Amino acid sequence: MNSINKERVEKESNKNFHINFSPMYAMFAWSLIFAIAVCLSPKANAEEIEEVVVVGQQNTTVKADPLKGNSLIRALLPGHTWTAGGYGAFQGYNERGAQNVHTAVYKNGIPANLPGSAWFDFGNELATGQEVKIITGGNSVVYGSGSIAGTILIKDNIEQGVTAILGSQDHKMVSVAPAKWFQYTAMEINQDSVRNDNTEKDLYTNRNAKLNFDVQDFRITMDYTDYSYDYDNCYDSSFNQSNECEQDGQKYNIALNNEYFTLGRTHDKADYYTGEWMSYANESSTDYLRVGDQTNLSNKLQIAYGVDASHEKYQSLNNEEHSRDNYGAYLNINADFAMKYNFGFRVGNEDQNALRFGLESGPFFFNVGNSYRRPTLYELHGDGWVDANLDLLPEEGVGYEIGFGVLSIFKYEFEQAIEYTPGGSNDVISVTYDAEGNASTTTTTEYYNPKYYNTGAYDTQGIRYSQWFGNFMITLKYTDTEQARVPKYIGVVKWNQSFGSHEFDITYRGNFERIPGLYDGTELEDLQNLSFRYIKTFANKVDLALTIDNILDEEVEVLPGYNNRGRQIMLTIQRKW
């Protein structure tokens, strides 16, 4: 990488680093003033803030415990995730047979899906004690765009203590929280390349700092991450394949929360270096405001209502900056009369409207509703290589789900699906005639760039079953979908046993009949993983954990040309106070 070029990019990055709230927020100025005035009268502690309750859906809350994995993705439900490489590479979450763009992610109450790609990349999220709530099913009524197949709510928590991890491939991580309001985590690994045609090492580093403050009824959270990732198989300025690839990134999340409102920003910037004179950057941000309340009209009737607004901004590869404003209002009603009922609706700009109905009776639940995903700024405007398509319509989905306790059956029908169409060429035959009427033909080649289109409709449906039998947990999933990389069958078997201060954990995960890639139709191998974990707890609040992932050291292509990570061994020690 050229040092001069890199320095230039860093200077530009620093120059462009600023906060610029849209004038659109003036529309909600009086709502914000009212919310602050109400919040200043003590009613609830910041720790007692509740999410909007919606009946008729499955909710799972887990804690991202570093003893059980050093990445946030490991805290989520087994079999829902996929990665395109080692540490630092993209890690996405798939729910109900849909793509990761169909799951809305909120971090500390702020939308965290990138305005450019609609992804939330878990690849640079370390496990630092976060509380993660997973909500299945569509819920655009409450959470807006992207909440088609599910919603993930991430809440940063800080517990005083220190955690240290040592592992294979020079894996090192330390996390220190000297107080309940501050935590610093650093990770470094010199990992083997996951490319099946490359044996060089790829360095990954991650530095994360968190701040949490409770001031009267307010909670202030700040989360900043700086990372660097070496990877393979990029292209230099001459479009030659290169393994001298590097991604440097910074991202942060700032939020001010109260029982009545949320105000904050999510920002992400990544610099890419793909050769001596080749560099580019992606930068996006979301400024967000929500004002609302949730109250009990009686012991049988609960109502939640509010307005929200966001300003999204994205700077593409050709340095063009695009932005847009989104705003809406929602009403959610829960009633408990013999059965629990839910009804909710949302209205917003650009026809961003949604309806939802749900019910519960004991272990039985049912929900139906429509959800949507707006086209991203990148899909709309392109970047000079990908052509713009300003006529893109929001992707819409109608979801149905019925379940009984640990068993659920679901179906989602998508319309106006937004899909990427690769570039290519066409041969154009021109016919000309001379003065005597003789014809001659000329063949020329016309090239066209990639572009996003509303390609039509598709369905996804399936069955999910998960239950504990004593110390054994079994999860079985069947999904019928045409979405790439989604396995048709998922099986998870887990055994967990405690003997006094000793805890043992053995987990098997299997993904079978994965859908081939979108463009080349390459068949994908089945993924199987066997892992082991042992945790020893000492009397002085010290925990020691030994983790072995991919015990059998299986090498399987996750994507064409990319193997899964080999055997990983980690030793973790944790002290809480």
C-alpha positions as CSV (number, residue, x, y, z in Angstrom):
1,M,0.0,0.0,0.0
2,N,1.3,3.4,-0.9
3,S,1.9,5.5,2.3
4,I,1.3,8.8,0.6
5,N,-2.0,7.6,-0.8
6,K,-3.1,6.2,2.6
7,E,-2.1,9.5,4.3
8,R,-4.2,11.4,1.8
9,V,-7.2,9.2,2.4
10,E,-6.8,9.6,6.2
11,K,-6.7,13.4,5.8
12,E,-9.9,13.4,3.8
13,S,-11.5,11.1,6.3
14,N,-10.7,13.5,9.1
15,K,-11.9,16.5,7.1
16,N,-15.2,14.9,6.4
17,F,-15.8,13.8,10.0
18,H,-18.6,15.9,11.4
19,I,-22.2,15.8,12.6
20,N,-24.8,17.5,10.4
21,F,-28.4,17.1,11.5
22,S,-31.0,17.6,8.8
23,P,-33.4,20.5,8.9
24,M,-36.1,17.9,8.8
25,Y,-35.8,17.7,12.6
26,A,-37.4,21.0,12.9
27,M,-40.7,19.2,12.1
28,F,-40.3,17.4,15.4
29,A,-38.8,20.2,17.4
30,W,-42.0,20.8,19.4
31,S,-42.3,17.1,20.1
32,L,-38.7,16.9,21.4
33,I,-39.2,20.0,23.6
34,F,-42.4,18.4,25.0
35,A,-40.6,15.1,25.6
36,I,-37.7,16.7,27.4
37,A,-40.1,18.7,29.6
38,V,-42.0,15.6,30.5
39,C,-38.9,13.5,31.1
40,L,-37.5,16.0,33.6
41,S,-40.3,15.1,36.0
42,P,-39.2,11.9,37.7
43,K,-41.2,8.9,36.6
44,A,-38.9,6.0,35.8
45,N,-35.2,5.2,36.2
46,A,-33.2,4.8,33.0
47,E,-32.7,1.1,33.9
48,E,-36.5,0.6,33.8
49,I,-37.1,1.6,30.2
50,E,-39.2,-1.1,28.4
51,E,-39.4,-2.0,24.7
52,V,-42.7,-1.8,23.0
53,V,-44.5,-5.1,23.8
54,V,-46.1,-6.8,20.8
55,V,-47.9,-10.1,21.4
56,G,-48.1,-13.0,19.0
57,Q,-44.3,-13.4,18.3
58,Q,-41.3,-15.2,19.7
59,N,-38.8,-13.2,21.7
60,T,-35.4,-14.5,22.9
61,T,-33.0,-12.5,25.0
62,V,-29.3,-13.6,25.4
63,K,-26.2,-12.1,26.9
64,A,-23.0,-11.8,24.8
65,D,-20.8,-13.4,27.5
66,P,-17.0,-13.4,26.4
67,L,-16.7,-16.7,28.3
68,K,-18.9,-18.2,25.5
69,G,-17.3,-16.6,22.5
70,N,-15.4,-13.5,21.7
71,S,-17.7,-12.2,19.0
72,L,-21.3,-10.8,19.3
73,I,-22.6,-13.2,16.6
74,R,-21.8,-16.2,18.8
75,A,-24.5,-14.9,21.2
76,L,-27.3,-15.3,18.7
77,L,-29.4,-18.3,17.9
78,P,-27.5,-21.1,16.3
79,G,-27.8,-21.7,12.6
80,H,-29.0,-18.2,11.7
81,T,-25.7,-16.7,10.8
82,W,-23.1,-16.9,8.0
83,T,-19.7,-15.4,7.4
84,A,-17.7,-14.7,4.2
85,G,-14.3,-15.1,5.8
86,G,-12.4,-15.0,9.1
87,Y,-12.4,-12.3,11.8
88,G,-13.2,-9.0,10.3
89,A,-15.0,-10.4,7.3
90,F,-18.7,-9.8,6.8
91,Q,-21.0,-11.7,9.2
92,G,-24.7,-11.5,8.6
93,Y,-27.8,-12.8,10.3
94,N,-30.6,-14.6,8.5
95,E,-34.1,-15.0,9.9
96,R,-37.0,-17.0,8.5
97,G,-35.2,-17.9,5.3
98,A,-34.8,-14.3,4.3
99,Q,-31.6,-12.3,3.7
100,N,-29.8,-10.3,6.4
101,V,-31.2,-7.0,4.9
102,H,-34.6,-8.3,6.0
103,T,-33.7,-8.1,9.7
104,A,-33.8,-4.7,11.3
105,V,-31.0,-4.1,13.9
106,Y,-31.2,-1.4,16.6
107,K,-28.2,-0.6,18.7
108,N,-29.0,1.3,21.9
109,G,-32.3,2.3,20.4
110,I,-30.8,3.7,17.1
111,P,-31.2,2.0,13.7
112,A,-27.9,0.3,12.9
113,N,-28.5,-1.1,9.4
114,L,-26.2,0.8,7.0
115,P,-28.1,3.3,4.7
116,G,-25.8,2.2,1.8
117,S,-26.2,-1.5,2.0
118,A,-29.1,-2.2,4.5
119,W,-26.7,-4.7,6.2
120,F,-25.7,-4.9,9.7
121,D,-22.2,-6.4,9.8
122,F,-21.6,-8.4,13.0
123,G,-18.0,-9.0,11.9
124,N,-16.5,-6.2,13.9
125,E,-18.8,-6.5,17.0
126,L,-16.9,-8.1,19.9
127,A,-18.7,-9.8,22.8
128,T,-18.5,-7.4,25.7
129,G,-21.6,-8.2,27.8
130,Q,-24.3,-6.8,25.5
131,E,-27.9,-7.8,26.0
132,V,-29.3,-9.0,22.7
133,K,-33.0,-9.4,22.1
134,I,-34.2,-11.3,19.0
135,I,-37.8,-10.8,17.8
136,T,-39.1,-13.1,15.1
137,G,-41.5,-12.0,12.4
138,G,-42.2,-8.8,10.6
139,N,-42.8,-5.7,12.7
140,S,-42.4,-2.6,10.5
141,V,-45.2,-1.1,12.6
142,V,-42.9,-0.4,15.4
143,Y,-39.4,-0.7,13.9
144,G,-39.9,0.6,10.4
145,S,-37.9,-0.3,7.3
146,G,-36.2,-3.7,7.1
147,S,-38.2,-5.4,9.9
148,I,-39.6,-8.0,7.5
149,A,-38.4,-11.3,8.9
150,G,-37.1,-10.2,12.3
151,T,-35.7,-7.5,14.6
152,I,-32.6,-7.5,16.8
153,L,-32.2,-5.1,19.7
154,I,-28.7,-4.6,21.0
155,K,-28.2,-2.9,24.4
156,D,-24.7,-2.1,25.7
157,N,-24.1,-3.1,29.3
158,I,-21.0,-2.6,31.3
159,E,-20.0,-4.9,34.2
160,Q,-16.9,-4.1,36.2
161,G,-14.1,-6.6,35.7
162,V,-11.4,-7.8,33.4
163,T,-11.4,-10.5,30.7
164,A,-8.4,-11.9,28.9
165,I,-8.4,-14.4,25.9
166,L,-5.5,-16.3,24.4
167,G,-6.0,-18.6,21.5
168,S,-4.6,-20.3,18.4
169,Q,-3.2,-18.2,15.5
170,D,-1.8,-15.6,17.8
171,H,-5.3,-14.8,19.1
172,K,-5.2,-12.2,21.9
173,M,-8.1,-10.2,23.5
174,V,-8.4,-8.1,26.7
175,S,-11.4,-6.2,28.0
176,V,-11.2,-4.0,31.1
177,A,-14.1,-2.2,32.8
178,P,-12.7,-0.3,35.9
179,A,-16.1,1.3,36.4
180,K,-19.7,0.7,35.5
181,W,-19.5,3.6,33.1
182,F,-16.4,2.7,31.0
183,Q,-15.1,-0.3,29.2
184,Y,-12.1,-0.8,26.8
185,T,-11.6,-3.9,24.7
186,A,-8.7,-4.7,22.3
187,M,-8.4,-7.8,20.1
188,E,-5.7,-9.0,17.7
189,I,-5.3,-12.2,15.6
190,N,-2.9,-13.1,12.9
191,Q,-5.2,-15.6,11.3
192,D,-4.8,-18.0,8.4
193,S,-6.3,-16.9,5.1
194,V,-9.7,-18.4,4.5
195,R,-9.0,-18.4,0.7
196,N,-8.5,-21.9,-0.4
197,D,-5.8,-20.8,-2.8
198,N,-3.7,-18.7,-0.4
199,T,-1.6,-19.6,2.6
200,E,-0.5,-16.2,3.9
201,K,-1.5,-14.7,7.2
202,D,-4.1,-12.0,7.5
203,L,-3.9,-9.6,10.5
204,Y,-7.0,-8.4,12.2
205,T,-7.2,-5.8,15.0
206,N,-10.1,-4.3,16.8
207,R,-10.2,-1.5,19.4
208,N,-13.5,-0.7,21.2
209,A,-14.5,1.8,23.8
210,K,-17.8,2.1,25.6
211,L,-19.3,4.8,27.8
212,N,-22.6,4.5,29.8
213,F,-23.9,7.2,32.0
214,D,-27.2,7.4,33.9
215,V,-28.2,11.0,34.7
216,Q,-31.5,11.2,36.5
217,D,-33.9,9.6,34.1
218,F,-31.5,9.7,31.1
219,R,-29.1,7.1,29.8
220,I,-26.2,8.2,27.6
221,T,-24.4,5.5,25.7
222,M,-21.4,5.8,23.4
223,D,-19.8,3.0,21.5
224,Y,-16.7,3.5,19.3
225,T,-14.8,0.9,17.3
226,D,-11.6,1.2,15.2
227,Y,-10.5,-1.9,13.2
228,S,-8.2,-3.0,10.5
229,Y,-8.5,-6.2,8.4
230,D,-6.1,-7.8,5.9
231,Y,-7.9,-9.9,3.3
232,D,-7.3,-11.5,-0.1
233,N,-8.8,-11.5,-3.6
234,C,-9.3,-7.9,-4.4
235,Y,-8.4,-6.0,-7.6
236,D,-5.8,-3.3,-8.2
237,S,-6.0,-0.2,-10.4
238,S,-5.3,-2.4,-13.5
239,F,-8.0,-4.9,-12.5
240,N,-5.4,-7.5,-11.7
241,Q,-6.2,-9.9,-8.9
242,S,-4.3,-8.9,-5.7
243,N,-3.8,-10.3,-2.2
244,E,-2.5,-6.9,-0.9
245,C,-5.9,-5.9,0.4
246,E,-6.7,-4.0,3.5
247,Q,-9.8,-2.5,5.1
248,D,-9.6,0.1,7.8
249,G,-12.8,1.2,9.5
250,Q,-14.2,3.3,12.2
251,K,-17.8,3.3,13.5
252,Y,-19.6,4.7,16.4
253,N,-23.0,4.8,18.1
254,I,-24.2,7.6,20.3
255,A,-27.6,7.5,22.0
256,L,-29.6,9.6,24.5
257,N,-32.5,7.5,25.9
258,N,-35.4,8.2,28.2
259,E,-38.7,6.6,28.8
260,Y,-40.2,9.0,26.4
261,F,-37.7,9.5,23.6
262,T,-34.5,8.3,21.9
263,L,-32.1,10.6,20.1
264,G,-28.8,9.5,18.5
265,R,-26.6,8.7,15.6
266,T,-25.0,5.6,14.0
267,H,-21.9,6.3,11.8
268,D,-19.7,3.9,9.8
269,K,-16.7,4.6,7.6
270,A,-14.5,2.1,5.8
271,D,-11.3,2.7,3.8
272,Y,-10.2,0.1,1.3
273,Y,-6.7,-0.3,-0.1
274,T,-6.5,-2.7,-3.0
275,G,-3.1,-1.9,-4.6
276,E,-0.3,0.7,-4.5
277,W,-2.4,3.4,-6.1
278,M,-5.9,2.1,-5.6
279,S,-8.0,3.2,-2.7
280,Y,-11.6,4.1,-2.0
281,A,-14.0,4.7,0.9
282,N,-17.6,4.1,2.0
283,E,-19.2,6.3,4.6
284,S,-22.7,6.4,5.9
285,S,-24.6,7.7,8.9
286,T,-28.1,7.7,10.4
287,D,-29.4,10.5,12.7
288,Y,-32.5,9.3,14.5
289,L,-35.2,10.7,16.8
290,R,-38.1,8.9,18.4
291,V,-40.7,10.4,20.7
292,G,-43.4,8.2,22.2
293,D,-45.0,6.7,25.2
294,Q,-46.4,3.4,26.4
295,T,-49.1,3.3,29.0
296,N,-51.8,1.1,30.5
297,L,-55.3,2.5,30.0
298,S,-56.6,-0.3,32.2
299,N,-55.3,-3.7,33.5
300,K,-56.6,-5.2,30.2
301,L,-55.6,-2.5,27.7
302,Q,-52.1,-1.2,26.8
303,I,-51.3,1.4,24.2
304,A,-48.0,2.6,22.7
305,Y,-47.7,5.4,20.3
306,G,-45.0,7.7,18.9
307,V,-43.4,9.5,16.0
308,D,-39.9,8.9,14.6
309,A,-37.7,10.5,12.1
310,S,-34.3,9.8,10.5
311,H,-31.8,11.4,8.2
312,E,-29.7,9.0,6.3
313,K,-26.5,9.8,4.4
314,Y,-24.2,7.8,2.2
315,Q,-21.1,8.6,0.3
316,S,-20.4,6.2,-2.5
317,L,-17.2,4.9,-4.1
318,N,-17.2,7.8,-6.6
319,N,-17.4,10.3,-3.7
320,E,-20.9,11.4,-4.5
321,E,-23.0,12.0,-1.4
322,H,-26.6,11.2,-1.2
323,S,-29.1,11.6,1.6
324,R,-32.8,11.3,2.4
325,D,-35.3,11.9,5.2
326,N,-37.7,9.4,6.6
327,Y,-40.5,10.0,9.2
328,G,-43.5,8.2,10.4
329,A,-46.0,7.7,13.3
330,Y,-47.1,4.4,14.8
331,L,-49.8,3.1,17.2
332,N,-49.7,-0.2,18.9
333,I,-52.5,-1.7,21.0
334,N,-52.4,-4.7,23.2
335,A,-55.6,-6.1,24.8
336,D,-56.1,-9.0,27.2
337,F,-59.7,-10.3,27.0
338,A,-59.7,-14.2,27.3
339,M,-56.9,-14.1,24.7
340,K,-54.2,-11.5,24.2
341,Y,-54.7,-9.4,21.1
342,N,-52.5,-7.0,19.3
343,F,-53.2,-4.4,16.6
344,G,-50.8,-1.9,15.2
345,F,-50.3,0.4,12.2
346,R,-47.7,2.8,10.9
347,V,-48.0,5.7,8.5
348,G,-45.0,7.4,7.0
349,N,-43.6,9.4,4.0
350,E,-43.2,7.7,0.6
351,D,-46.0,5.2,1.4
352,Q,-44.0,3.6,4.2
353,N,-47.2,2.1,5.8
354,A,-47.7,-1.1,7.7
355,L,-50.4,-3.1,9.5
356,R,-50.1,-5.9,12.0
357,F,-52.4,-8.2,14.0
358,G,-51.4,-10.8,16.6
359,L,-52.8,-12.9,19.3
360,E,-51.7,-15.3,22.1
361,S,-53.5,-17.9,24.3
362,G,-51.1,-19.7,26.6
363,P,-48.4,-21.3,24.4
364,F,-50.4,-20.7,21.2
365,F,-49.5,-17.6,19.1
366,F,-50.4,-16.1,15.7
367,N,-49.4,-13.0,13.8
368,V,-50.0,-11.6,10.3
369,G,-48.9,-8.3,8.9
370,N,-47.1,-6.5,6.1
371,S,-43.7,-5.0,6.3
372,Y,-41.3,-3.1,4.0
373,R,-37.7,-2.3,3.2
374,R,-36.9,0.9,1.5
375,P,-34.3,0.7,-1.3
376,T,-30.9,1.8,0.0
377,L,-29.2,4.9,-1.1
378,Y,-26.7,2.8,-2.9
379,E,-29.4,0.8,-4.7
380,L,-31.0,4.0,-5.8
381,H,-28.0,6.0,-6.9
382,G,-25.2,3.5,-7.7
383,D,-21.6,4.5,-7.6
384,G,-20.4,5.0,-11.2
385,W,-19.9,1.3,-11.6
386,V,-23.4,0.3,-10.6
387,D,-25.9,2.3,-12.5
388,A,-28.5,4.4,-10.7
389,N,-32.2,3.4,-10.6
390,L,-34.3,6.2,-9.1
391,D,-37.5,4.3,-10.0
392,L,-36.9,1.5,-7.4
393,L,-39.9,0.8,-5.2
394,P,-39.8,-0.4,-1.6
395,E,-39.6,-4.1,-1.1
396,E,-42.7,-5.3,0.6
397,G,-43.5,-8.5,2.4
398,V,-46.6,-10.1,4.0
399,G,-45.8,-12.5,6.8
400,Y,-47.8,-15.2,8.5
401,E,-46.7,-17.2,11.5
402,I,-48.5,-19.6,13.8
403,G,-46.9,-21.5,16.6
404,F,-47.4,-23.5,19.8
405,G,-44.7,-23.0,22.3
406,V,-41.4,-24.3,20.8
407,L,-42.9,-25.0,17.4
408,S,-43.6,-22.4,14.7
409,I,-44.7,-22.5,11.1
410,F,-44.1,-19.4,9.0
411,K,-44.6,-18.0,5.5
412,Y,-43.5,-14.8,3.9
413,E,-44.5,-13.4,0.6
414,F,-42.3,-10.7,-0.9
415,E,-43.3,-8.3,-3.7
416,Q,-41.2,-5.8,-5.6
417,A,-38.1,-7.7,-4.5
418,I,-34.9,-5.7,-5.0
419,E,-32.2,-7.7,-6.6
420,Y,-28.8,-7.0,-8.1
421,T,-28.4,-7.7,-11.8
422,P,-24.8,-8.1,-13.0
423,G,-23.4,-6.2,-15.9
424,G,-22.6,-7.8,-19.2
425,S,-22.7,-7.2,-22.9
426,N,-24.9,-7.6,-26.0
427,D,-24.0,-8.1,-29.6
428,V,-25.8,-5.6,-31.8
429,I,-26.1,-6.4,-35.5
430,S,-26.5,-3.4,-37.8
431,V,-27.7,-3.8,-41.4
432,T,-26.7,-1.3,-44.1
433,Y,-27.6,-1.1,-47.8
434,D,-25.5,0.3,-50.6
435,A,-26.8,2.2,-53.6
436,E,-27.7,-1.0,-55.4
437,G,-29.6,-2.4,-52.4
438,N,-27.0,-4.9,-51.3
439,A,-27.1,-5.5,-47.6
440,S,-24.1,-5.8,-45.3
441,T,-24.0,-6.5,-41.6
442,T,-21.8,-5.1,-38.8
443,T,-21.6,-6.6,-35.4
444,T,-20.7,-4.3,-32.4
445,T,-20.6,-5.1,-28.7
446,E,-22.5,-2.9,-26.3
447,Y,-21.6,-3.1,-22.6
448,Y,-23.9,-2.3,-19.7
449,N,-23.3,-1.9,-16.0
450,P,-24.8,-3.7,-13.1
451,K,-28.0,-2.3,-11.7
452,Y,-30.7,-3.0,-9.1
453,Y,-34.2,-3.8,-10.1
454,N,-37.6,-4.7,-8.6
455,T,-37.6,-8.2,-10.0
456,G,-40.9,-9.5,-8.9
457,A,-42.2,-11.8,-6.1
458,Y,-40.9,-14.8,-4.2
459,D,-41.9,-16.8,-1.1
460,T,-40.2,-18.3,1.8
461,Q,-41.8,-20.7,4.2
462,G,-40.7,-23.2,6.8
463,I,-40.9,-24.8,10.2
464,R,-38.8,-24.2,13.3
465,Y,-38.7,-26.4,16.4
466,S,-36.4,-25.9,19.4
467,Q,-36.7,-27.4,22.9
468,W,-34.7,-28.4,25.9
469,F,-35.0,-32.0,27.2
470,G,-33.2,-31.8,30.5
471,N,-29.6,-31.1,29.7
472,F,-30.1,-31.5,25.9
473,M,-31.3,-28.9,23.5
474,I,-32.5,-29.8,20.0
475,T,-33.2,-27.2,17.2
476,L,-34.6,-28.3,13.9
477,K,-35.4,-26.0,11.0
478,Y,-36.8,-26.6,7.5
479,T,-36.8,-23.6,5.1
480,D,-38.2,-23.6,1.6
481,T,-36.7,-20.5,-0.2
482,E,-34.8,-19.4,-3.3
483,Q,-32.5,-17.0,-1.4
484,A,-28.8,-17.6,-1.8
485,R,-26.8,-19.3,1.0
486,V,-29.8,-20.1,3.1
487,P,-29.7,-23.8,4.1
488,K,-32.8,-26.0,3.5
489,Y,-32.2,-28.0,6.7
490,I,-30.6,-26.8,10.0
491,G,-30.0,-29.1,12.9
492,V,-28.5,-28.1,16.3
493,V,-27.9,-30.5,19.2
494,K,-26.5,-29.1,22.4
495,W,-25.6,-30.8,25.7
496,N,-24.9,-28.7,28.8
497,Q,-24.1,-30.1,32.2
498,S,-23.0,-28.5,35.5
499,F,-21.2,-30.3,38.3
500,G,-20.8,-27.8,41.2
501,S,-18.3,-25.2,39.9
502,H,-17.7,-27.1,36.6
503,E,-19.8,-26.5,33.4
504,F,-19.5,-28.5,30.2
505,D,-21.0,-27.7,26.9
506,I,-20.9,-29.7,23.6
507,T,-22.7,-28.3,20.5
508,Y,-23.2,-29.7,17.0
509,R,-24.4,-27.5,14.2
510,G,-25.3,-28.7,10.7
511,N,-26.4,-26.7,7.7
512,F,-27.6,-28.9,4.8
513,E,-28.6,-28.3,1.1
514,R,-27.6,-24.6,1.0
515,I,-29.0,-22.6,-1.9
516,P,-26.3,-21.9,-4.6
517,G,-25.0,-18.5,-5.4
518,L,-27.1,-16.0,-7.2
519,Y,-25.0,-15.6,-10.3
520,D,-22.8,-18.6,-11.0
521,G,-25.1,-21.3,-9.6
522,T,-22.1,-23.0,-7.8
523,E,-23.2,-25.8,-5.5
524,L,-22.3,-25.1,-1.9
525,E,-21.1,-27.8,0.5
526,D,-22.9,-28.8,3.7
527,L,-21.5,-27.0,6.8
528,Q,-21.0,-29.0,10.0
529,N,-19.3,-27.9,13.2
530,L,-18.6,-29.6,16.5
531,S,-17.5,-27.4,19.4
532,F,-16.6,-28.0,23.1
533,R,-16.5,-25.6,26.1
534,Y,-15.5,-26.1,29.7
535,I,-16.0,-23.4,32.3
536,K,-14.6,-23.5,35.9
537,T,-15.8,-21.0,38.5
538,F,-13.7,-20.2,41.5
539,A,-14.9,-18.8,44.8
540,N,-13.3,-15.4,44.3
541,K,-15.5,-14.6,41.2
542,V,-12.9,-15.8,38.7
543,D,-14.0,-17.8,35.7
544,L,-11.8,-19.9,33.5
545,A,-13.0,-21.2,30.1
546,L,-11.5,-23.5,27.5
547,T,-13.2,-23.4,24.1
548,I,-12.5,-25.6,21.1
549,D,-14.4,-24.7,17.9
550,N,-14.5,-26.9,14.8
551,I,-13.0,-29.8,16.8
552,L,-12.7,-32.0,13.7
553,D,-10.9,-29.2,11.7
554,E,-13.3,-29.6,8.9
555,E,-12.4,-27.5,5.8
556,V,-15.6,-26.7,3.9
557,E,-16.3,-23.9,1.4
558,V,-18.6,-21.4,3.0
559,L,-18.6,-19.5,-0.3
560,P,-16.9,-20.4,-3.6
561,G,-13.2,-20.0,-2.9
562,Y,-13.6,-19.3,0.9
563,N,-13.2,-22.0,3.5
564,N,-14.6,-21.9,7.0
565,R,-12.2,-21.2,9.8
566,G,-10.2,-24.3,10.9
567,R,-9.9,-25.5,14.5
568,Q,-9.9,-22.7,17.0
569,I,-8.7,-23.1,20.6
570,M,-9.2,-20.3,23.1
571,L,-8.5,-20.0,26.8
572,T,-10.5,-17.3,28.6
573,I,-10.1,-15.9,32.2
574,Q,-12.6,-13.5,33.6
575,R,-12.7,-11.6,37.0
576,K,-15.8,-9.6,38.0
577,W,-16.0,-7.2,40.9
